[in-house]
């Protein structure tokens, strides 16, 4: 998008003149014609370019351009008087400022916005996506706008196209600006109309109607000990896949049938409403016995076991159900529905057709996860990751054959974190590819340097882990090939480690990637073998070069006969298929000796060396034929 010129006076104006001048510039940014008139006046000015000069963000940019001349009070005097739907959020996600226009659009008072967090502005299904994106500094320019559903005070929803831009406040602190515009007709919903179209097609009460009824139940419960109610959040499992398969018409027919099933499962006087994206909610209006809730949940599960007939096809569905019960303390409708949704997400994570009751531990887990997601995006933006290397040795000779490259997160508050604490969240956010791509480039660059410094040592290789989603992604072979070419490392000096779960993720894509890596001489090892899928029918087809025995087996060597049998079986099986075997987690001389006796080819673990930073590797290589061999012999 071409930059638009915003003018700033060179003279020393009074505060009133400052406000007038910046107000003119901010309004000019909202009205290109007015901006053109201003430029034709010929006043002595200096031009400031901004990457995004659309609407409210342009007005904000104009004010920030003159920040040396404006106080925060001046800024508010300019922006408060306009129609900008604008919020300023700090790096922890707290709302520092919201324009009166935005507050009015959502039905809040302006001071209410400043007591909220960014994630609280959005509908539940959008809050994590939006909240985790509101983390500076992710970019110097405006990213692609997001169509986000804002939660209004009355429970209705406004769909607004929102740009999220990194910036700094008047004190130079990192923050972000959210600039929103109501969706136009033909694209979404207007800002004056709640999102109810899907509710009408499905034929059930909308969210605003449900939230209003829930608010009445909350008021009725205040100060009473004889009235308890509950909220059930219900979502169809794998709804996105079902929706894509059925198409819009049959999807809406299915939703209507599921809604009817829910209505038939609850008691007279309970209320069922449709939210969005396969989500329903139920208000169980009066609970005389806590077992009523489990009876209702069981009745829903039983009724949904019968397939639904949609013309020529039948569709079977299951749902995840979360239950939140009212307490003695009065709470908002949004809080209760959020608690039920938290329990529902927990139920779906445990498997299809489950239900879970909300407790305080769930709220703590949800808050912890949101912080992890926010911190993880910050870590990627600020490059808070460090790289370690652990040697892999030939058990028979004690010679170093390769290094496994490991990534650690240097968290500013929690210290050094292993991937086990964050890789699952990274996968869900799509950040695992960014993280492992950085590790790939670092490992290849480092190995090329060691090849040059230690040419007489048996050719070394480096291995690193790819997540299942990354390994199956289109173009991964081309990416690896490009990094090898840029770093000058031969493909035979690189090993990619994958787990057996890659076959469950996308077996066809995994096989294609394996064949592609083989063509560029990159080896592939099957990590944590024996703990996951372990399909023998696939194993003989997989073009992998080695199996890695998981540390859980190695740790039980000598104390658990079953572990000995399992390890010997894996070694014999691998050798019969022409594959090498590597043992992980070797911590004692007895384990090392036992594995060598069984015929295991290579091993790694604290017995030989802990993971160390790259600066310590040259000294390790220099004495690898000495100290480590002596340690093994002893």
N, C-alpha and C positions, 0 to 999 in steps of 0.2 A: 504494500500500500504506500503510495507516495506520501512523503512528509508534508505537513502543512506548516507554514511560517506563523509563529506566534510572537508578537512584538512586545518588547520590554523597554520602557523609557530609560535613557541614560542619565537624566538629571536627577536631582534629589527631591522628589515630591513629598508632600505632607502625607500623613496616614490616610486622610480622606481622599487625596489625589491617587495614592497607591491603590486604594480599594476600587476607586472608579476605573482606573486604568486596567487593573487586572480583571475587574468584572467585565469590562468591555472586551478584553481578550478572551475570557472564558466563554462569554456569550457568542463572540465571533467564531470560536471553535465549534459551537453548536450550530451556527448559521454561516455556511461558507460565503453566502452573498455579503453578509455584514463584514466578514473578514476582508473580502476583496475591496470593499469601500474604504475600510480603515487603511489598507496599504496604499491606496491612491492619494491619501491626504498629504504625503510627503514629509511627515514629521521625522525628526532625527531619531532613529531607532536602531537597535541591534536585533538580529533575527535569531531565534532559537528553534531548532528542529526537534520534533518528537516522533517516536516510532509509531505511536497510535494516537490519532487525533479525531477519533470518532466519539461523538456524543459526550457523555459524562466524563469519560476518561480524558478527552481533550481539555475539558474545563479544569480537571484536576492537574493535568500537565501544565496548563498555562499558569496556574497558581504556584505550582512547584518550581517553575522556571524563574519566578520572581521571589523565591523563598528568602533571598538575602534582604529583600525589601519588606517582606510581610511577616507579621507575627502570626501565631496560630489563631489569634482572635480575628485578625484581618482575613485569614483564609476562610474561617467559618462565616464571616459576614458576607463574603462573596458567594460561597457555595450554598449556604443555607437559604439564600434568597432564590435559588434556581430550582429546576425540576430534575436535577441529576439524581439517579438511583445509584448512589455510591457509598461504599463502606471501606474503611481502612482497618486492617487487621494486623496485629503484631505477629512475630515469628512463633509464638506459642499458640496462636489461633484465637486470641482474645480480641473482641471488637473494640478498637480504640475510638472509632467515630463512625456514625452513620448519618447520612443526610436526612432532614425532615421528610423529604419526598419519599425516600426508601421506607422510612418508618411508617408513613401514612399508607404507602402501597401495601404493607404487610399488616397494618392495623395496630402497630405499636406506638408508644410514645418514644420520642428520640432518646430519652434517657434510658429507656428499657433496652435499647440495642447495645448500649455501652456496658451492660451487665451480662451480656451473652457471649458465647463462644461462636466462632464461625460455623462449626458443624451444626449448632442448634438452629441456624437459620434455615436449614434445608430439610426436606422430607427424608424420612429414615433411610430409604433405599438409596438416596443420593448423598447422605451426610458423610460417609467415609470417603467416597470418591471426591467430593468437594473439599472436605476438611483436610484430607491428606495432600490435596493440590495446593492448599493455601499455606505454602511453606517457602519463604524466600531464602536465598535468592536462587530460584530455579532457572531463570533466564533473564537476559537483558531486554528482551522484546516481548510483546504480548503473544502468548501461546494461542492455539486455536480456541475459540470460544466454546464453552460448555453449555448445553441446554439443561438447566438445573431447575428442579422443583422447589420453590421456596415455600416454607410452612408459615401460613398466616396465623395471627393470634386466634381467629375464630375457628381454626381447624381446616379451613379451605386451603387450596394450593394455587400458587401462581407459577406458571412456567416462564422463566426469563432466560434469555441468552446472556451469558456472563463471561466477561473477560477477566483474567486474573494476572496481574502484572506486578513484578518486583519493583520496589521503590524504597525510598528512605524518608523518614519523617523529619520534622524541623530540627530535631536534635541529631540527625544523622544515623538513627537506628534503623536496622532493616525491618521492613514491613511489606505488606502487599495491599494493592488496591483492587477491590471488586467493583467492576462497572457493569451494570445490568440494564437490559432493555426488555420490556414485555414482548412476548412473541406476537407476531402479526397474524391476522387471519390467513389461513391457507398454509401456515407454517406450524403453528401451535395454537395456543389459546390467547385471547386478549387478556390484558392485565386486570380487567374488571369482571372476569368470568371465572368461577372456580372450575377446576378440571373435573368434569362430570360426564363426558361423552361415553367413556367405557362403562360407567355405572348404569347409564341409560340403556345401553345395548344388552348388558347382562341382566338388567331388571331388578337390581337390588339397591337399597338406600346407599347414598354416597357417603364419602368420608365426613363432610361437614355435618350431615344429619346425625351420623354416628357420634361424632365428637360432641355435638350439642347434647345428645341423650346421655353420653358418658359424663359430661359436666353436671348434668342434673342429678345423676346418681352420686357423684362426689359431694354435691351440696347436701343431698339427703342424708349422707353418711356422717356428716360433720356433727360431732358431739354425741353420737349414738353408738351404743355397743351392741344393739340388737339388729343391726343391718350391715350385712357384708355382701359384696358383689365381686365379680371377677371379669377379667378381659382375656379372651382367647385370640391370639394371633395365629392364623392358619395360612400356610403357603403350599401350593402344589409343588411336589418335588420335581426337579428337572423341567420346570415350566418353560424355559426358553427353548429347549429342544422340542418339547411338545408343540409349542406355538409355531415354531418354524416348520414343523412337519405338517400340521393341520391346515395352516392358512388362517386368515382373519375370520372368515365366516364360521368355520367349524370350531375355531378357538373360542369364539364368543358363545357358541352353542354349548361347548363343554363347560365353560365357566358358569353358564346359567344352570346346567345340570348339577354341577358340584355345589353351587349355592343352594339349590333345592334340597340336595342331600343333607347339607348342613342344617338347613331350616327344619328338616324332618327329624334331625338327630337331637336338637335342643328342646327345651321345655317350652310350653306356652308362656309367653311373656318375656322370653329371651329375645335378643335382637341380633340379626345377622346383617352385615354390610360388606360391600365389596370395596377394596382399597385400590389396588393397581397391580399389574404384572403378576397375576395369579395369586394375589393375597386377599384373604378375607379376614374379618374380625367378628367376634361374637361377644356381646355383653350378656353375661349370666347375671340377671338382675338381682336375685336374692338367693343367698346360700344359707340353708339351714344346717346342712351337714357337709363337711369338707369332701366326703366321698362322692358328693354330687358331681364334682368336677371330673373325677376319674371315670365315673359312669358315662358322662357325656363324651369325654375323649375316647373311651372305648367304643361307644356307640357310633361315633364318627368313623373310627377306623374300620369297624365291621361293615358299615354301609358302603364305604368306599372300595371294599374288596371286590364288589361286583362291577364288571366293565360297563362303560357307558356306550350306548349305541348312537352313532352319528351317521345316519344314512347307511351306506354300504360297509362302514368300518366300525369296529369296536375299539375303545380306548380304555385301558386300565390306568388308574392314577393312585398315588399315595400322597399323603400330606405330612408336613412337619407342623407340630402344634406347640405353641408356647403359652403358658398360663401365668397370669399375674393377678394376685388377690389384693383387694383394697385393704388398707391398714387403718390404724387409729388416726394417723397424721394425715391431714388433708393434702392431696397432691393434685397436680394438673392432669387433664386428660392425656396430654402428650406424654407425660412421664409414665403413666400407667401403660399406655400403648407401646412406648419404647421398651419398657421392662418385658412386656409380653413378647415383643419382637426379638429381644435379646435371647429369651428362652427358646423361641422358635428356631432361631439360627443355630443355637446349641443342639436342638433336637435334630435338625437336618444334618449337622456335622457328624452326628452319631450314627446316621443311617436313615433309610427311607421308612416312612410310616411310624415315626417316633413322636412322643410328646414329652415335654419337660416343664417342670414347675420353676418359676423364677425364684431366685434367692439372692441375697446380697453378694455372694461370691461371684455370681454371674455379672452383676453390675461392675464389680472390681475388675473382672477379666475383660469386660468390654472397654472399660476406661484404659486398662493396661495395653490392650491391643491397639486402641486409637493412638496412644502415645508412641507405641512401637512403630506404627505406620508413619506417623509424623516424623519421628526421629530418623527412620530409615530413609525417607526422602531427603532429609537434611544431610544425612551421611553421604548419599550419592552426590548431591550437589556440592558438598564441601570436601569430598574425597577423603573421608575418614577411615578408609580401609588400608590395612597394612598386609604385607605378604611374608609368609614363612615357608621354610623348606625342610622336609624330613627325608633323610637318606633311606633308600631301599637297597639292601645288600644281597649278594649271593650267599646263601647259608653255608655252602660247602667251603668257600674260600674266604669269606668275609670282605670281599671287594665291593665297593659301592658301584651299583649298576645304574641307578637313577635317583631322582628326587621327586617327591610328591609336593606340588605347590599348593599351599593352604592359605586361605584368606581369613583375616581376623578384622573385626570391627572395633576400632578404638573409640568407644563411646565416651563422650565427655563426662558422663556422670557414673556410668556402671563399669567403666574400665574396658579391658580387652574381652570381647565376646566371640565365641566360636560360631560357625555358621548354623549350628543346631538351634540357636536362639532366634535366628532371623530369616533363614533361607525360605521357610514355608511362606512367611508373609511376603518376602521378596517375589516369590513365584506368583502369588495371587495378585500382586500389583504390577507384574510384568517387569520388575526391576532385576530379576535374576539374570537376564540376558546382558544387561548393562554391567552388572557386577562381574559375571564370569568372563565377559569379553575383555574387561580390564585385566583380569587375572591372566587370561590367555596371552595378551600382548606382553605383559610384564614377564611371565614365565619364559616365553620364547626369546625375548631380548636378553634375559639373564643367562639362559642356557647357551646362547650364542657367544656371550662374553666368556663363559667358563670354558667352552671349547677352545677358544683362542688362547686362554691363559694356561690350560692344562692339556696340550695336544697329545701327550704321551699316555695319558690315562685312557683305559678302554672307553670307547665312545659312550658318553653319558646321554641320558634322555631325561625328560621331565614329564610328569603326569599331572593332570588336574581334572576335577569333577565338573561335569555338565549336568544340570537338572534335566528331567525328562522333557519338560516343555521346551527348553532350549535345544536339546538334542534333536527333537522332532520338528523344529521350526524350519521352514523352507529357507534355503540359502545358507545354512550353517556350514556346509562343506566349502562353499565359495569364500565365506568369511575366514575360515581356518586357513585356506590356501593363500588368501591375500596377506594375512598376518605372517605366515611363513616366508612369503616372498619379500615382504617389507623388512623383516628382521634378519633374513639370510640364513634361517635355520632349516635344515633338511627335515622333511616330513618324518623320517625314521627316528628322529630324536624327540618326537612328541607322542604322548599317549593321552587319550581321552578316556576317563573313567565314567561309566554309567551304572546305574542300578538296574535290577531286574524289572522294576516298575515301569521302565521305559516301554516294555512290551505291552503293558496294560494301557499306557497312555495312547499310543498310536503305533501298533506293530508294523504296519506297512511303511509309514514314514521313517521309523527307526531302521528298518532293513535297508531302505534307500540311502539313508545317511551313512550307515555302516559300509555299504558298498562304495559310496563316494569317498569316504575317508581312506579306504583300502587303496583306491586308485592313486591317491597322493601320498601313499606309504605311511600314513598315520596309523599307529596301533590303537586298539580299543581293548580295555580291560573291563570285566564285569565285576563291579564292586559289591561288597557285603553279600557275597554269594551264600545261599543257604538260608537266608533270613526272609526272603520274599517269595516271589512268584515261582521261581525254580522249575520251569517247564522243560522237561527233558526233550519233548517233541520239538521245542524251539532251539534248544541248546546246540544240537548237532548242525542246525542250519545257520546259526549266527556266526558271522565272520569276525569273532573276537579272538584275541591272542592269548589272554590269560584270565584266570579266575582268581579273585581275591577272597580269601577266607576271612569271614567277619571275626572281629575281636571277641565277640561273645562266646565263640567256640574255643578260641585260643586261651582265654582266661580260665577255662575249666579243665585244661589239659592236666592229667595226673590226678585229678580229684573227681572226675565224672567220666565213667567208662563210655557213656553214650557220646560225649564230645569227642573222645578218641576215635570211636568208630565212625562218626560223621566226618571228621577230618580226613581219616584214611580213605573213606569212600569218595570224598570230593577229589582228593589227590589222584586216586586211581582212575576215576571217571575223566578228569581233565587230561591226564596223560594218554588215555586211550583215544581221546579225540584230538590229540596233538597240540594241547594247550598247556602253557606254563601255569604254575600255581604260586601265589604270593600270600603270605600270612600277615595279618595286621595285628597290632597290639601285643607284640612280644615284649614281655617285661622281665623275664628271668632266664638264667642260663639253662635251667631244666627245660623250659618251654622251647628254647632255641634248639637244644640238642634233640628233643623228642621230635620236633618238626623236621629236622634234618634226617633223622633216622627213618621217618615215614616217607621221605622222598620229596618233601616240599622244596621248591626251587629257590624262592627268594622270601625275604621277610623285612619287616620294619617295626619299630616300636621303641619305647623308652630304654630298653636294655641296650640298644645300640646308640641311639641319640634322640633327643627331643627335637621337635621342630624349632628351627632357629632362623633369624633374619639373614638375608642374603649376604651381609657383610661378614658373617661368621663362616660361610661355606668355604672360601679359599683355604683357610687354615685347616678345615676338616678334610678337604681333598688332599692337602699336602701330606697329611699323616695317615691317610686312609689305609695304606698298605702296612702301616706300622701299628699304631695304638689299637685300632679296631680289630686287626687280625690277632694281636696278642690277647685282647680281651676275650675273643671267641675261643682261642685255644685254651685259656685258663678255665 
